[in-house]
């Protein structure tokens, strides 16, 4: 069981409303007690805690939520109780639900995730939408996803642009293994995966559009010690003293790997839009823009390389 840094992992009974010998034996009792424990330990609403309790329980028992609801009088066997207590203890220790369940929904995909990759987040869907808007439907094109992680962006684009040839790179072999497995499971064979530190393994290759959700958190940002990010790979989060180190490298290298008229689109922190626009303009990009996510926060910036658009 993985505990939060600087904290001991809680015992399975801690904060759940039961102790040794008091473990609930029916699903109804278990879900009620687990919900109470999660609500108290993680500062969740009752509804949020109930949903997490159901997801953990369904995962542990190998059943779906409707089955749980229809069988609340089901009596748990001792081994089932032990397994569920271990899952609950992981969550009480702060481990992200995505890592415990081994999956995360993104765009219209269900992706496998492991601690080797960043957990896909809803705000990154804005980057996918911005890319799709700048590609002509059914037109052949070449796309590049830098720092692909679980493959979320590349595979979402592949699902909606079957005519595109997509290259997804990451410097982590473990991350690429997760992305390849997702591509195989989803039947998206027109994605090529390359082990590369940004553009290093792509000499001479050019694309119609480049997308990236790079690391953009400053090394001393206190948010790195809170919530899910404590468990996520540091190399996918930290980007130098100001959080812009990766964005600088990507923007500086993009002109050599874009066709005239090609786009570069980047996700960044909510306070990095101005800096990202400045970097794009300095690198010669035109039509520089920033889009805000559903929370109203500046989240995606991009620009177009001068010249005739190829796509």
C-alpha positions in Angstrom: 0.0 0.0 0.0 1.3 3.4 -1.0 1.1 6.1 1.7 1.2 9.9 1.2 4.7 11.3 1.6 5.5 12.1 5.2 2.4 10.1 6.4 1.9 6.6 7.6 -0.7 4.7 5.8 -3.9 4.4 7.9 -5.0 1.1 9.2 -8.0 -0.2 7.2 -10.3 0.4 10.2 -9.1 3.9 10.9 -11.8 6.6 10.4 -14.3 4.2 8.9 -16.6 3.8 11.8 -15.6 0.3 12.7 -12.7 -1.5 14.3 -11.4 -5.0 14.7 -14.3 -7.4 14.8 -16.8 -4.8 13.8 -16.5 -5.0 10.0 -19.9 -4.7 8.3 -21.0 -7.9 6.7 -23.7 -6.7 4.2 -23.1 -4.4 1.3 -25.5 -1.8 2.7 -23.6 -1.6 6.0 -20.2 -1.7 4.3 -21.1 1.1 1.9 -22.5 3.3 4.6 -19.4 2.9 6.8 -17.0 3.3 3.9 -18.8 6.4 2.8 -18.6 7.9 6.3 -14.9 7.1 6.5 -14.1 8.6 3.1 -16.1 11.7 3.8 -14.3 12.4 7.0 -10.7 11.5 5.8 -10.8 13.2 2.4 -13.1 16.2 3.1 -15.6 15.0 0.5 -19.3 15.7 0.2 -21.5 12.8 1.2 -22.5 12.3 -2.4 -18.8 12.2 -3.5 -17.9 9.8 -0.8 -20.8 7.5 -1.6 -19.7 7.4 -5.3 -16.1 6.6 -4.3 -17.3 3.9 -1.9 -19.4 2.3 -4.7 -16.5 2.5 -7.2 -14.0 0.9 -4.9 -16.5 -1.8 -3.8 -17.5 -2.6 -7.4 -13.8 -2.8 -8.4 -13.0 -5.1 -5.5 -16.0 -7.4 -6.1 -15.8 -7.2 -9.9 -19.4 -5.9 -10.3 -21.0 -2.7 -11.5 -22.9 0.0 -9.6 -26.3 -1.2 -10.6 -25.5 -4.6 -9.2 -24.4 -3.0 -5.9 -27.6 -1.0 -5.7 -29.8 -4.1 -6.4 -27.9 -6.3 -3.9 -27.5 -4.2 -0.8 -28.4 -7.2 1.3 -25.6 -9.3 -0.1 -23.4 -10.6 2.7 -19.7 -10.2 2.2 -17.4 -13.2 2.7 -14.4 -12.7 5.0 -12.0 -12.6 2.0 -14.1 -10.1 0.3 -14.1 -7.9 3.4 -10.3 -8.1 3.6 -9.9 -7.1 0.0 -12.3 -4.2 0.3 -10.6 -3.0 3.5 -7.2 -2.9 1.7 -8.7 -0.9 -1.2 -10.3 1.5 1.2 -7.1 1.9 3.1 -5.3 2.9 -0.1 -7.8 5.6 -0.7 -7.8 6.8 2.9 -4.1 7.2 2.4 -4.7 9.7 -0.4 -3.9 7.5 -3.4 -5.8 8.7 -6.4 -8.9 6.7 -7.4 -7.6 6.4 -11.0 -4.5 4.5 -9.8 -6.6 2.2 -7.5 -9.1 1.4 -10.2 -6.5 1.4 -13.0 -8.6 3.5 -15.4 -9.7 7.0 -16.2 -12.3 8.4 -18.6 -11.0 11.0 -21.0 -12.9 12.6 -23.8 -14.9 9.7 -25.2 -12.3 7.1 -24.2 -11.7 4.8 -21.2 -7.9 4.7 -20.6 -5.8 2.4 -18.5 -3.6 4.4 -16.1 -0.8 3.5 -13.8 1.6 5.5 -11.5 3.9 5.7 -14.5 1.7 8.3 -16.2 -0.1 11.5 -15.3 -3.8 11.1 -14.6 -5.7 12.5 -17.6 -7.8 15.5 -16.5 -11.0 17.1 -17.9 -9.3 20.4 -18.7 -7.0 18.7 -21.1 -10.0 17.9 -23.3 -9.9 21.5 -24.3 -6.5 20.9 -26.0 -8.1 18.0 -28.0 -11.0 20.2 -29.1 -8.7 23.0 -30.1 -6.7 20.6 -32.2 -9.7 19.1 -33.9 -11.0 22.5 -34.8 -7.8 23.3 -36.7 -7.8 20.1 -38.7 -9.9 19.7 -41.9 -12.2 16.7 -41.5 -11.1 13.7 -43.6 -7.9 15.4 -44.8 -4.7 13.4 -44.5 -2.3 15.0 -42.0 0.5 14.3 -39.6 0.1 15.1 -36.0 2.6 15.0 -33.1 1.8 14.6 -29.4 4.7 15.5 -27.2 4.9 13.9 -23.7 2.0 11.5 -24.4 1.9 9.8 -21.1 -1.1 7.4 -21.1 -1.7 8.4 -24.8 -4.8 10.4 -23.8 -4.4 13.3 -26.3 -3.0 11.2 -29.2 -5.7 8.5 -28.9 -8.5 11.0 -28.6 -7.3 12.7 -31.8 -6.9 9.3 -33.4 -10.5 8.3 -32.6 -11.8 11.4 -34.4 -9.3 11.7 -37.2 -8.9 8.2 -38.6 -7.1 9.6 -41.7 -4.3 11.2 -39.6 -0.9 9.7 -39.0 -0.1 10.4 -35.4 3.2 10.2 -33.6 3.2 10.1 -29.8 6.5 10.6 -27.9 7.5 10.3 -24.3 10.9 10.0 -22.6 9.5 7.3 -20.2 9.5 3.8 -21.6 7.0 2.8 -18.8 4.6 5.6 -19.9 4.9 4.5 -23.6 4.1 0.9 -22.6 0.8 2.2 -21.0 0.0 4.3 -24.1 0.7 1.4 -26.5 -1.5 -0.9 -24.5 -4.3 1.6 -24.6 -4.0 2.0 -28.3 -4.2 -1.8 -28.8 -7.2 -2.1 -26.6 -9.0 0.7 -28.4 -8.1 -0.6 -31.8 -6.3 2.6 -32.8 -3.5 1.3 -35.0 -2.6 4.6 -36.8 -0.6 5.9 -33.8 3.2 5.5 -33.7 4.9 5.6 -30.3 8.5 6.9 -30.1 10.8 7.0 -27.1 12.2 10.5 -27.2 13.1 13.5 -25.1 10.8 16.0 -26.9 12.1 16.3 -30.5 15.4 14.4 -30.0 14.4 11.3 -32.0 12.4 13.2 -34.7 15.2 14.7 -36.7 14.0 15.7 -40.2 10.3 15.0 -39.4 7.7 17.6 -39.9 4.0 17.7 -38.9 0.8 19.7 -39.6 0.0 20.1 -36.0 1.9 19.7 -32.7 0.1 19.3 -29.3 1.6 19.0 -25.9 0.5 18.9 -22.3 4.0 19.3 -20.8 5.1 19.6 -17.2 4.3 23.2 -16.1 4.5 23.3 -12.3 7.3 25.2 -10.6 9.6 23.1 -8.6 8.7 24.8 -5.3 4.9 25.0 -5.9 3.2 23.9 -2.6 0.5 22.1 -4.6 3.0 19.4 -5.4 2.6 18.3 -1.8 -1.2 18.1 -1.9 -3.9 15.8 -3.4 -3.4 13.4 -6.3 -0.2 15.0 -7.6 1.8 13.6 -4.6 1.4 10.2 -6.3 2.0 11.2 -9.9 5.4 11.0 -11.7 7.4 14.1 -10.9 8.9 14.3 -14.4 5.4 14.8 -15.7 4.7 17.8 -13.4 7.9 19.7 -12.5 9.4 22.2 -15.0 12.1 24.3 -13.4 11.9 27.3 -11.1 9.1 29.0 -13.0 7.3 26.0 -14.5 8.1 27.1 -18.0 11.2 25.1 -18.8 9.4 22.4 -20.9 7.3 25.0 -22.7 10.4 26.9 -23.7 12.0 23.8 -25.2 8.8 22.8 -27.1 8.1 26.3 -28.5 11.8 26.8 -29.6 11.9 23.5 -31.3 8.5 23.5 -33.0 9.3 25.6 -36.1 11.8 23.0 -37.3 9.1 20.3 -37.1 6.1 22.1 -38.5 5.0 22.6 -42.1 4.3 26.2 -43.1 0.8 27.1 -41.7 1.1 24.4 -39.1 -0.2 24.8 -35.5 1.5 24.4 -32.1 -1.0 24.0 -29.2 0.0 23.8 -25.6 -1.6 23.3 -22.2 -0.2 25.4 -19.4 -0.9 26.7 -15.9 -3.7 29.2 -15.3 -1.1 31.9 -14.7 1.2 31.1 -17.6 -0.9 32.4 -20.6 1.0 35.7 -21.0 4.4 34.0 -20.8 3.3 31.3 -23.2 2.0 33.9 -25.7 5.3 35.8 -25.5 7.3 32.7 -26.2 5.2 31.8 -29.2 5.4 35.3 -30.6 9.2 35.4 -30.1 9.5 32.1 -32.0 7.8 33.6 -35.0 4.3 32.2 -34.5 1.3 34.2 -35.7 -2.4 34.2 -34.8 -1.4 33.6 -31.2 -4.3 32.8 -28.9 -5.4 31.5 -25.5 -8.5 29.5 -24.6 -10.1 29.2 -21.1 -11.3 26.0 -19.6 -14.8 25.4 -18.2 -13.7 27.0 -14.9 -12.8 30.2 -16.8 -9.1 29.7 -16.3 -6.6 30.3 -19.2 -5.5 26.8 -20.1 -4.5 26.4 -23.7 -2.4 28.7 -25.9 -1.1 28.3 -29.4 0.0 29.8 -32.6 0.4 29.2 -36.4 3.7 29.0 -38.2 3.6 31.6 -41.1 3.1 30.3 -44.6 0.4 28.4 -46.5 -1.5 25.9 -44.4 -1.1 22.4 -45.5 -4.1 21.1 -43.6 
